[in-house]
Amino acid sequence: MSWIHDKAHRELERVERARALQVYPYFRPFESGGLRTSIAGRPIVNFSSNDYLGLTTHPRVKEAARAAVDRFACGLSSSRVQATTTAHVELEERLARWLGYEACLLFTTGYQAMVGTIMALADRDTTLVLDNLSHACILDGTFLAAGTPQRAPEVRFFNHNSARSLDRVLRTRERPNALVLFEGIYSLDGDEAPIVELVEVCERHGAVALCDDAHGTGTLGPTGRGIVEKYGLQGRVPLLVSTFSKSLGGIGGMLLADRVVVDHVKHQARSFLFSASLPVPIVAAAAEILTMLETDGATLVRELHDNAAYMRRGLLEAGFDLGKSNTHIMPVMCRDERKALFMHLALLENGVLMVPITYPGVKQGEERLRLNVTRGHTREEMDRALELLRTYGEAFYVLSGEDLGPMEEEARGADHAG
Ligand SMILES: Cc1ncc(COP(=O)(O)O)c(C=O)c1O
């Protein structure tokens, strides 16, 4: 056995222990797409999906993708430099118009959009200023930029969602050009950024704001244009990054900015230049959802918010702790790894999927179930989920907050036996 096997075994120890105890919760293969699917032949309703508008499986969206397969096939076998289609260009123009920016650039994923944008803009004259709960794509783009020879920017963090902390960091930065990175909605806690305050602080310091609105596009604002629309900040957030992998039904990333900035990123972003084009069936699916948002975004968003309000009421009445959530993303805080795992397993046995999030995804003591309410869930499905959460929340002391205690012994016994 070589060192790579030793390393893999060592680092997989936690995973292997969870598998031996039959509580390993990840990578369960779905047998079809959409919010209603099956796992190992048993039907489940997915309450951890990011398909916030429930449009991924809409017949019009699937038909648009099918027609694009006929015309463009599934891949373009090259990067955008030599494999751009009319479908990419049209969608970029429409998204720019819809979101109120001069220009848009499509990437193959939202992750790549963020990494490429940061790397194209940051250099030795830049201070990158990050919320300390930033998504991996913001961290990775920053660390790549920081590791680039001759170009490394200064990197600073501000306290999560604190405009005061941001102000302090901007005042004490060492480089002239500040790029401030934050998210519209934080996906683990479901809390919105205090974007009005953050933008004001950026403006006061001549810093450029980059908002990642992956979870806000299609869900916030009166017509679903996101957090910028919700708070009337059109024209005051110079850079917006978002994704198609939540409300827009597929996969893909986008950058929105002034034309010259988009043009610069288009010629500099390595994650754009050195990775294949977004497949046209995916472009077509997103374009169809954009048409629905353009024509009746207000209804789509209202239906999502009605569902979210219904579920929030039920969860709070039952006594659940939803942490910092003030959106349709409502983590059910269990604050104990075993409680989160047992809740997940019990719900799954009953046809409801809520994925547990445990350390190191969150701090110890902040373990939770990922509960995302979508427009696609029915009242019956939400009622059933609430009933199961109440039953098992009591059975596993999530609602009372008591310790699970003796089950630790059983778990250890099983571990040794394994
Ligand atoms: C805040 C945030 N930004 C970016 C991404 C990445 O998007 P994509 O799935 O398109 O790579 C995600 C998805 O997990 C996200 O939550």
The ligand as an SDF file (V2000), in Angstrom:
LIG
                    3D

 16 16  0  0  0  0  0  0  0  0999 V2000
  -23.5580   31.0130   -2.2970 C   0  0  0  0  0  0  0  0  0  0  0  0
  -23.2030   30.0860   -3.4110 C   0  0  0  0  0  0  0  0  0  0  0  0
  -22.4130   30.5250   -4.3960 N   0  0  0  0  0  0  0  0  0  0  0  0
  -22.0770   29.7360   -5.4220 C   0  0  0  0  0  0  0  0  0  0  0  0
  -22.4910   28.4290   -5.4890 C   0  0  0  0  0  0  0  0  0  0  0  0
  -22.0120   27.5620   -6.5950 C   0  0  0  0  0  0  0  0  0  0  0  0
  -22.9410   27.4610   -7.5990 O   0  0  0  0  0  0  0  0  0  0  0  0
  -22.8640   26.3000   -8.6820 P   0  0  0  0  0  0  0  0  0  0  0  0
  -23.6290   25.1440   -8.1480 O   0  0  0  0  0  0  0  0  0  0  0  0
  -23.4750   26.9130   -9.8800 O   0  0  0  0  0  0  0  0  0  0  0  0
  -21.4090   25.9800   -8.9020 O   0  0  0  0  0  0  0  0  0  0  0  0
  -23.3400   27.9420   -4.5120 C   0  0  0  0  0  0  0  0  0  0  0  0
  -23.8480   26.5560   -4.5890 C   0  0  0  0  0  0  0  0  0  0  0  0
  -23.6970   25.7640   -3.7440 O   0  0  0  0  0  0  0  0  0  0  0  0
  -23.6880   28.7850   -3.4330 C   0  0  0  0  0  0  0  0  0  0  0  0
  -24.4580   28.3210   -2.4350 O   0  0  0  0  0  0  0  0  0  0  0  0
  1  2  1  0
  2  3  1  0
  2 15  2  0
  3  4  2  0
  4  5  1  0
  5  6  1  0
  5 12  2  0
  6  7  1  0
  7  8  1  0
  8  9  2  0
  8 10  1  0
  8 11  1  0
 12 13  1  0
 12 15  1  0
 13 14  2  0
 15 16  1  0
M  END
$$$$
